[in-house]
Amino acid sequence: MKITKIVVHCSDTPNGRETSAEDIHRWHSEQGWDGIGYHHVVKLDGEIEAGRPMYWQGAHADPFNKNSIGICLVGRDEFNADQMRALEGLVLSYKAEYPDAQVLGHCDLNPAKTCPNFDVKAWWAGVKNRSLD
């Protein structure tokens, strides 16, 4: 599978309420889906939980699932420093493996969405600029 996109999402749960990959798996299963659609979930304390295995195509940003990695931040529109540090490390590790992959928010692929409710492209540009210093 050629990864061309790393897509950041949010769980759209109340800010500050912990949610796990297991919770999201259950919610997605209850919708009749094939379980959790994201490959990773970043919890409030910055812990990164595994979601869908990497060998299994994600189900998070149709029609881009085949060539993308889905990362879900717990919360709606307020993400703490622990989460953002964890997200940065995770994305940096994937960019090392897939250097040509774009880093995007779900809303960049689907204008009807606001998820993850921040400008992922601008955030990533800031990360890249810091790493060049």
VEXLUM-978904 format. One record per atom (N, C-alpha, C): chain; atom name; z, x, y; residue in one letter. Coordinates in steps of 0.1 Angstrom, whole numbers, plus 2048, in hexadecimal, padded with zeros to 3 digits. Layout:
ATOM, unit, site, zz, xx, yy, code
ATOM, A, CA, Z, X, Y, A
...
***
This chain:
ATOM, unit, site, zz, xx, yy, code
ATOM, A, N, 800, 809, 7F4, M
ATOM, A, CA, 800, 800, 800, M
ATOM, A, C, 800, 809, 80C, M
ATOM, A, N, 7F6, 807, 815, K
ATOM, A, CA, 7F6, 80F, 822, K
ATOM, A, C, 7FE, 807, 82D, K
ATOM, A, N, 808, 80D, 831, I
ATOM, A, CA, 811, 807, 83B, I
ATOM, A, C, 80B, 80A, 849, I
ATOM, A, N, 807, 800, 851, T
ATOM, A, CA, 802, 801, 85E, T
ATOM, A, C, 80B, 7FC, 869, T
ATOM, A, N, 815, 7F4, 865, K
ATOM, A, CA, 81E, 7EE, 86F, K
ATOM, A, C, 82D, 7EE, 86A, K
ATOM, A, N, 836, 7F1, 873, I
ATOM, A, CA, 844, 7F0, 871, I
ATOM, A, C, 849, 7E5, 87A, I
ATOM, A, N, 84D, 7DA, 875, V
ATOM, A, CA, 84F, 7CE, 87D, V
ATOM, A, C, 85E, 7CB, 87D, V
ATOM, A, N, 863, 7CA, 88A, V
ATOM, A, CA, 871, 7C7, 88C, V
ATOM, A, C, 873, 7B8, 88F, V
ATOM, A, N, 87D, 7B2, 888, H
ATOM, A, CA, 880, 7A4, 889, H
ATOM, A, C, 88F, 7A2, 88D, H
ATOM, A, N, 893, 796, 88F, C
ATOM, A, CA, 8A1, 793, 890, C
ATOM, A, C, 8A4, 787, 886, C
ATOM, A, N, 8B1, 786, 883, S
ATOM, A, CA, 8B4, 77B, 879, S
ATOM, A, C, 8B5, 76E, 880, S
ATOM, A, N, 8B6, 76E, 88D, D
ATOM, A, CA, 8B7, 761, 895, D
ATOM, A, C, 8C4, 75A, 892, D
ATOM, A, N, 8CE, 762, 88E, T
ATOM, A, CA, 8DB, 75C, 88C, T
ATOM, A, C, 8E4, 75E, 899, T
ATOM, A, N, 8EE, 757, 89B, P
ATOM, A, CA, 8F6, 759, 8A7, P
ATOM, A, C, 8FA, 768, 8A8, P
ATOM, A, N, 8F9, 76D, 8B5, N
ATOM, A, CA, 8FD, 77B, 8B8, N
ATOM, A, C, 90C, 77D, 8B4, N
ATOM, A, N, 90E, 788, 8AD, G
ATOM, A, CA, 91B, 78C, 8A9, G
ATOM, A, C, 920, 786, 89B, G
ATOM, A, N, 918, 77E, 895, R
ATOM, A, CA, 91B, 778, 888, R
ATOM, A, C, 915, 780, 87D, R
ATOM, A, N, 91D, 787, 875, E
ATOM, A, CA, 917, 78F, 86B, E
ATOM, A, C, 90F, 787, 861, E
ATOM, A, N, 904, 78D, 85D, T
ATOM, A, CA, 8FB, 787, 853, T
ATOM, A, C, 8F6, 792, 84A, T
ATOM, A, N, 8F5, 78F, 83D, S
ATOM, A, CA, 8F1, 79A, 834, S
ATOM, A, C, 8E3, 797, 82E, S
ATOM, A, N, 8DE, 7A1, 828, A
ATOM, A, CA, 8D1, 7A0, 821, A
ATOM, A, C, 8D2, 795, 816, A
ATOM, A, N, 8DD, 794, 810, E
ATOM, A, CA, 8DF, 789, 806, E
ATOM, A, C, 8DF, 77B, 80C, E
ATOM, A, N, 8E5, 77A, 818, D
ATOM, A, CA, 8E4, 76D, 820, D
ATOM, A, C, 8D5, 769, 822, D
ATOM, A, N, 8CE, 773, 828, I
ATOM, A, CA, 8C0, 770, 82B, I
ATOM, A, C, 8B8, 76D, 81F, I
ATOM, A, N, 8BB, 774, 814, H
ATOM, A, CA, 8B4, 772, 807, H
ATOM, A, C, 8B6, 763, 803, H
ATOM, A, N, 8C2, 75F, 804, R
ATOM, A, CA, 8C6, 751, 800, R
ATOM, A, C, 8BE, 747, 809, R
ATOM, A, N, 8BE, 74A, 817, W
ATOM, A, CA, 8B8, 740, 820, W
ATOM, A, C, 8A9, 740, 81D, W
ATOM, A, N, 8A3, 74B, 81B, H
ATOM, A, CA, 894, 74B, 818, H
ATOM, A, C, 891, 745, 80B, H
ATOM, A, N, 89A, 747, 801, S
ATOM, A, CA, 898, 740, 7F4, S
ATOM, A, C, 899, 731, 7F5, S
ATOM, A, N, 8A2, 72D, 7FD, E
ATOM, A, CA, 8A4, 71E, 7FF, E
ATOM, A, C, 898, 718, 806, E
ATOM, A, N, 890, 720, 80D, Q
ATOM, A, CA, 884, 71B, 813, Q
ATOM, A, C, 878, 71A, 809, Q
ATOM, A, N, 87B, 71F, 7FD, G
ATOM, A, CA, 871, 71F, 7F2, G
ATOM, A, C, 869, 72C, 7F2, G
ATOM, A, N, 86D, 736, 7FA, W
ATOM, A, CA, 866, 742, 7FB, W
ATOM, A, C, 86B, 74B, 7F0, W
ATOM, A, N, 864, 757, 7EE, D
ATOM, A, CA, 867, 760, 7E3, D
ATOM, A, C, 873, 769, 7E7, D
ATOM, A, N, 87D, 764, 7ED, G
ATOM, A, CA, 889, 76C, 7F1, G
ATOM, A, C, 887, 773, 7FE, G
ATOM, A, N, 88F, 77C, 801, I
ATOM, A, CA, 88F, 783, 80E, I
ATOM, A, C, 882, 789, 811, I
ATOM, A, N, 87D, 787, 81D, G
ATOM, A, CA, 86F, 78C, 821, G
ATOM, A, C, 870, 799, 827, G
ATOM, A, N, 87B, 79E, 82C, Y
ATOM, A, CA, 87D, 7AB, 833, Y
ATOM, A, C, 880, 7B6, 829, Y
ATOM, A, N, 87C, 7C2, 82C, H
ATOM, A, CA, 87F, 7CD, 824, H
ATOM, A, C, 88D, 7D3, 827, H
ATOM, A, N, 892, 7D1, 833, H
ATOM, A, CA, 89F, 7D6, 837, H
ATOM, A, C, 8A6, 7CC, 841, H
ATOM, A, N, 8B3, 7CC, 840, V
ATOM, A, CA, 8BB, 7C4, 849, V
ATOM, A, C, 8C5, 7CD, 850, V
ATOM, A, N, 8C6, 7CD, 85D, V
ATOM, A, CA, 8CF, 7D6, 864, V
ATOM, A, C, 8DB, 7CD, 869, V
ATOM, A, N, 8E7, 7CF, 863, K
ATOM, A, CA, 8F2, 7C7, 866, K
ATOM, A, C, 8F9, 7CC, 873, K
ATOM, A, N, 903, 7C4, 877, L
ATOM, A, CA, 90A, 7C6, 884, L
ATOM, A, C, 910, 7D4, 885, L
ATOM, A, N, 915, 7D9, 879, D
ATOM, A, CA, 91C, 7E7, 87A, D
ATOM, A, C, 911, 7F2, 878, D
ATOM, A, N, 905, 7EF, 878, G
ATOM, A, CA, 8FA, 7F9, 876, G
ATOM, A, C, 8F7, 7FC, 868, G
ATOM, A, N, 8FE, 7F6, 85E, E
ATOM, A, CA, 8FA, 7F7, 850, E
ATOM, A, C, 8EC, 7F2, 84E, E
ATOM, A, N, 8E4, 7F9, 847, I
ATOM, A, CA, 8D7, 7F5, 843, I
ATOM, A, C, 8D7, 7F0, 834, I
ATOM, A, N, 8D5, 7E3, 833, E
ATOM, A, CA, 8D4, 7DE, 825, E
ATOM, A, C, 8C6, 7DC, 820, E
ATOM, A, N, 8C4, 7DF, 814, A
ATOM, A, CA, 8B7, 7DD, 80E, A
ATOM, A, C, 8B4, 7CE, 80C, A
ATOM, A, N, 8A7, 7CB, 80F, G
ATOM, A, CA, 8A3, 7BD, 80D, G
ATOM, A, C, 899, 7BE, 802, G
ATOM, A, N, 88D, 7BA, 805, R
ATOM, A, CA, 882, 7BA, 7FB, R
ATOM, A, C, 87E, 7C9, 7F8, R
ATOM, A, N, 87C, 7CC, 7EB, P
ATOM, A, CA, 879, 7DA, 7E8, P
ATOM, A, C, 86C, 7DE, 7EF, P
ATOM, A, N, 86B, 7EB, 7F2, M
ATOM, A, CA, 85F, 7F0, 7F9, M
ATOM, A, C, 852, 7EE, 7F1, M
ATOM, A, N, 853, 7EE, 7E3, Y
ATOM, A, CA, 846, 7EC, 7DC, Y
ATOM, A, C, 841, 7DE, 7DC, Y
ATOM, A, N, 84A, 7D5, 7E1, W
ATOM, A, CA, 846, 7C7, 7E2, W
ATOM, A, C, 842, 7C3, 7F0, W
ATOM, A, N, 836, 7BE, 7F2, Q
ATOM, A, CA, 831, 7BA, 7FF, Q
ATOM, A, C, 83C, 7B1, 806, Q
ATOM, A, N, 83E, 7B4, 813, G
ATOM, A, CA, 847, 7AB, 81B, G
ATOM, A, C, 842, 79D, 81D, G
ATOM, A, N, 84A, 795, 822, A
ATOM, A, CA, 847, 787, 826, A
ATOM, A, C, 84E, 784, 833, A
ATOM, A, N, 849, 78B, 83E, H
ATOM, A, CA, 850, 78A, 84A, H
ATOM, A, C, 846, 789, 856, H
ATOM, A, N, 83A, 78C, 855, A
ATOM, A, CA, 831, 78B, 861, A
ATOM, A, C, 822, 788, 85C, A
ATOM, A, N, 821, 77D, 856, D
ATOM, A, CA, 813, 779, 851, D
ATOM, A, C, 809, 779, 85D, D
ATOM, A, N, 7FE, 77E, 85C, P
ATOM, A, CA, 7F7, 783, 850, P
ATOM, A, C, 7F7, 792, 84F, P
ATOM, A, N, 802, 798, 854, F
ATOM, A, CA, 803, 7A7, 854, F
ATOM, A, C, 80C, 7AD, 84A, F
ATOM, A, N, 810, 7A4, 840, N
ATOM, A, CA, 81A, 7A8, 837, N
ATOM, A, C, 816, 7B4, 82D, N
ATOM, A, N, 809, 7B3, 82A, K
ATOM, A, CA, 804, 7BD, 820, K
ATOM, A, C, 806, 7CB, 824, K
ATOM, A, N, 805, 7CE, 831, N
ATOM, A, CA, 805, 7DC, 836, N
ATOM, A, C, 811, 7DF, 83F, N
ATOM, A, N, 81C, 7D7, 83D, S
ATOM, A, CA, 827, 7D9, 847, S
ATOM, A, C, 835, 7DA, 840, S
ATOM, A, N, 83E, 7DF, 847, I
ATOM, A, CA, 84C, 7E0, 843, I
ATOM, A, C, 854, 7D7, 84D, I
ATOM, A, N, 85C, 7CE, 848, G
ATOM, A, CA, 864, 7C5, 850, G
ATOM, A, C, 872, 7C9, 850, G
ATOM, A, N, 877, 7CA, 85D, I
ATOM, A, CA, 885, 7CE, 85F, I
ATOM, A, C, 88C, 7C3, 868, I
ATOM, A, N, 897, 7BE, 863, C
ATOM, A, CA, 89E, 7B3, 86A, C
ATOM, A, C, 8AB, 7B7, 870, C
ATOM, A, N, 8AD, 7B6, 87D, L
ATOM, A, CA, 8B9, 7B8, 883, L
ATOM, A, C, 8C2, 7AB, 883, L
ATOM, A, N, 8CE, 7AC, 87F, V
ATOM, A, CA, 8D7, 7A0, 87F, V
ATOM, A, C, 8DA, 79C, 88E, V
ATOM, A, N, 8D8, 790, 891, G
ATOM, A, CA, 8DB, 78B, 89E, G
ATOM, A, C, 8CF, 783, 8A4, G
ATOM, A, N, 8D0, 77F, 8B0, R
ATOM, A, CA, 8C5, 778, 8B7, R
ATOM, A, C, 8BF, 780, 8C2, R
ATOM, A, N, 8C7, 784, 8CB, D
ATOM, A, CA, 8C1, 78B, 8D7, D
ATOM, A, C, 8CB, 796, 8DD, D
ATOM, A, N, 8D6, 798, 8D6, E
ATOM, A, CA, 8DF, 7A3, 8DA, E
ATOM, A, C, 8E2, 7AC, 8CE, E
ATOM, A, N, 8DD, 7B8, 8CF, F
ATOM, A, CA, 8DF, 7C1, 8C4, F
ATOM, A, C, 8E7, 7CD, 8C9, F
ATOM, A, N, 8F1, 7D1, 8C1, N
ATOM, A, CA, 8FA, 7DB, 8C6, N
ATOM, A, C, 8F5, 7EA, 8C3, N
ATOM, A, N, 8FC, 7F3, 8C9, A
ATOM, A, CA, 8F8, 801, 8C8, A
ATOM, A, C, 8F7, 806, 8B9, A
ATOM, A, N, 900, 802, 8B1, D
ATOM, A, CA, 900, 805, 8A2, D
ATOM, A, C, 8F3, 801, 89C, D
ATOM, A, N, 8EF, 7F4, 89F, Q
ATOM, A, CA, 8E3, 7EF, 899, Q
ATOM, A, C, 8D7, 7F6, 89E, Q
ATOM, A, N, 8D6, 7F9, 8AB, M
ATOM, A, CA, 8CB, 800, 8B1, M
ATOM, A, C, 8CA, 80E, 8AC, M
ATOM, A, N, 8D5, 815, 8AA, R
ATOM, A, CA, 8D4, 823, 8A4, R
ATOM, A, C, 8CF, 822, 896, R
ATOM, A, N, 8D4, 818, 88E, A
ATOM, A, CA, 8CF, 817, 881, A
ATOM, A, C, 8C0, 814, 880, A
ATOM, A, N, 8BC, 80B, 889, L
ATOM, A, CA, 8AE, 807, 88A, L
ATOM, A, C, 8A5, 814, 88D, L
ATOM, A, N, 8AA, 81B, 897, E
ATOM, A, CA, 8A3, 827, 89B, E
ATOM, A, C, 8A1, 831, 88F, E
ATOM, A, N, 8AC, 833, 888, G
ATOM, A, CA, 8AB, 83D, 87D, G
ATOM, A, C, 8A2, 838, 872, G
ATOM, A, N, 8A3, 82B, 86F, L
ATOM, A, CA, 89A, 825, 865, L
ATOM, A, C, 88B, 826, 869, L
ATOM, A, N, 888, 822, 875, V
ATOM, A, CA, 87B, 823, 87A, V
ATOM, A, C, 876, 831, 87A, V
ATOM, A, N, 87E, 83B, 87F, L
ATOM, A, CA, 87A, 849, 87F, L
ATOM, A, C, 877, 84E, 871, L
ATOM, A, N, 87F, 849, 867, S
ATOM, A, CA, 87C, 84E, 859, S
ATOM, A, C, 86F, 848, 854, S
ATOM, A, N, 86C, 83B, 858, Y
ATOM, A, CA, 85F, 835, 854, Y
ATOM, A, C, 854, 83C, 85B, Y
ATOM, A, N, 856, 83F, 868, K
ATOM, A, CA, 84B, 845, 86F, K
ATOM, A, C, 848, 853, 86A, K
ATOM, A, N, 852, 85A, 864, A
ATOM, A, CA, 84F, 867, 85E, A
ATOM, A, C, 846, 865, 851, A
ATOM, A, N, 848, 85A, 84A, E
ATOM, A, CA, 841, 857, 83E, E
ATOM, A, C, 833, 851, 841, E
ATOM, A, N, 833, 849, 84C, Y
ATOM, A, CA, 827, 841, 850, Y
ATOM, A, C, 824, 844, 85F, Y
ATOM, A, N, 820, 850, 862, P
ATOM, A, CA, 81F, 854, 871, P
ATOM, A, C, 815, 84B, 879, P
ATOM, A, N, 80B, 845, 873, D
ATOM, A, CA, 802, 83D, 87A, D
ATOM, A, C, 806, 82E, 87B, D
ATOM, A, N, 811, 82A, 876, A
ATOM, A, CA, 816, 81C, 876, A
ATOM, A, C, 81A, 819, 884, A
ATOM, A, N, 817, 80D, 889, Q
ATOM, A, CA, 81B, 808, 896, Q
ATOM, A, C, 829, 802, 894, Q
ATOM, A, N, 831, 804, 89E, V
ATOM, A, CA, 83F, 7FE, 89F, V
ATOM, A, C, 83E, 7F2, 8A8, V
ATOM, A, N, 841, 7E6, 8A3, L
ATOM, A, CA, 83F, 7DA, 8AA, L
ATOM, A, C, 84A, 7D0, 8A8, L
ATOM, A, N, 84B, 7C6, 8B1, G
ATOM, A, CA, 854, 7BB, 8AE, G
ATOM, A, C, 84B, 7B0, 8A8, G
ATOM, A, N, 852, 7A6, 8A1, H
ATOM, A, CA, 84B, 79B, 89C, H
ATOM, A, C, 842, 794, 8A6, H
ATOM, A, N, 848, 793, 8B2, C
ATOM, A, CA, 841, 78C, 8BD, C
ATOM, A, C, 834, 792, 8C1, C
ATOM, A, N, 833, 79F, 8BE, D
ATOM, A, CA, 826, 7A6, 8C2, D
ATOM, A, C, 81B, 7A2, 8B8, D
ATOM, A, N, 81E, 79D, 8AD, L
ATOM, A, CA, 815, 799, 8A3, L
ATOM, A, C, 812, 78A, 8A3, L
ATOM, A, N, 81C, 783, 8A9, N
ATOM, A, CA, 81A, 774, 8A9, N
ATOM, A, C, 820, 76F, 8B7, N
ATOM, A, N, 817, 76C, 8C0, P
ATOM, A, CA, 81C, 768, 8CE, P
ATOM, A, C, 824, 75C, 8CE, P
ATOM, A, N, 824, 754, 8C3, A
ATOM, A, CA, 82D, 748, 8C3, A
ATOM, A, C, 83B, 74C, 8C0, A
ATOM, A, N, 83E, 758, 8BC, K
ATOM, A, CA, 84C, 75D, 8B9, K
ATOM, A, C, 852, 765, 8C4, K
ATOM, A, N, 85F, 764, 8C6, T
ATOM, A, CA, 866, 76D, 8CF, T
ATOM, A, C, 86D, 778, 8C8, T
ATOM, A, N, 86F, 777, 8BB, C
ATOM, A, CA, 876, 780, 8B3, C
ATOM, A, C, 870, 78E, 8B4, C
ATOM, A, N, 878, 798, 8B6, P
ATOM, A, CA, 887, 799, 8B6, P
ATOM, A, C, 88D, 798, 8C3, P
ATOM, A, N, 886, 792, 8CD, N
ATOM, A, CA, 88C, 78F, 8DA, N
ATOM, A, C, 88F, 79C, 8E3, N
ATOM, A, N, 888, 7A6, 8E0, F
ATOM, A, CA, 887, 7B2, 8E9, F
ATOM, A, C, 87A, 7B9, 8E7, F
ATOM, A, N, 876, 7C1, 8F0, D
ATOM, A, CA, 869, 7C8, 8F0, D
ATOM, A, C, 86A, 7D4, 8E7, D
ATOM, A, N, 866, 7D2, 8DB, V
ATOM, A, CA, 867, 7DD, 8D1, V
ATOM, A, C, 85E, 7E9, 8D5, V
ATOM, A, N, 852, 7E6, 8DA, K
ATOM, A, CA, 849, 7F1, 8DE, K
ATOM, A, C, 84F, 7FA, 8E9, K
ATOM, A, N, 856, 7F3, 8F3, A
ATOM, A, CA, 85C, 7FB, 8FD, A
ATOM, A, C, 868, 803, 8F7, A
ATOM, A, N, 870, 7FD, 8EF, W
ATOM, A, CA, 87B, 803, 8E8, W
ATOM, A, C, 876, 810, 8E1, W
ATOM, A, N, 86B, 80E, 8D9, W
ATOM, A, CA, 866, 819, 8D1, W
ATOM, A, C, 861, 824, 8DA, W
ATOM, A, N, 85A, 821, 8E5, A
ATOM, A, CA, 855, 82B, 8EE, A
ATOM, A, C, 861, 833, 8F3, A
ATOM, A, N, 86C, 82D, 8F6, G
ATOM, A, CA, 878, 834, 8FB, G
ATOM, A, C, 87E, 83D, 8F0, G
ATOM, A, N, 87E, 839, 8E4, V
ATOM, A, CA, 882, 841, 8D8, V
ATOM, A, C, 879, 84D, 8D7, V
ATOM, A, N, 86C, 84B, 8D8, K
ATOM, A, CA, 863, 856, 8D7, K
ATOM, A, C, 865, 860, 8E2, K
ATOM, A, N, 867, 85B, 8EE, N
ATOM, A, CA, 868, 864, 8FA, N
ATOM, A, C, 875, 86C, 8F8, N
ATOM, A, N, 880, 866, 8F3, R
ATOM, A, CA, 88D, 86E, 8F1, R
ATOM, A, C, 88B, 879, 8E7, R
ATOM, A, N, 883, 876, 8DC, S
ATOM, A, CA, 882, 87F, 8D2, S
ATOM, A, C, 879, 88B, 8D6, S
ATOM, A, N, 871, 889, 8E1, L
ATOM, A, CA, 869, 894, 8E6, L
ATOM, A, C, 871, 89E, 8EF, L
ATOM, A, N, 87C, 899, 8F4, D
ATOM, A, CA, 884, 8A1, 8FE, D
ATOM, A, C, 88A, 8AD, 8F7, D
***
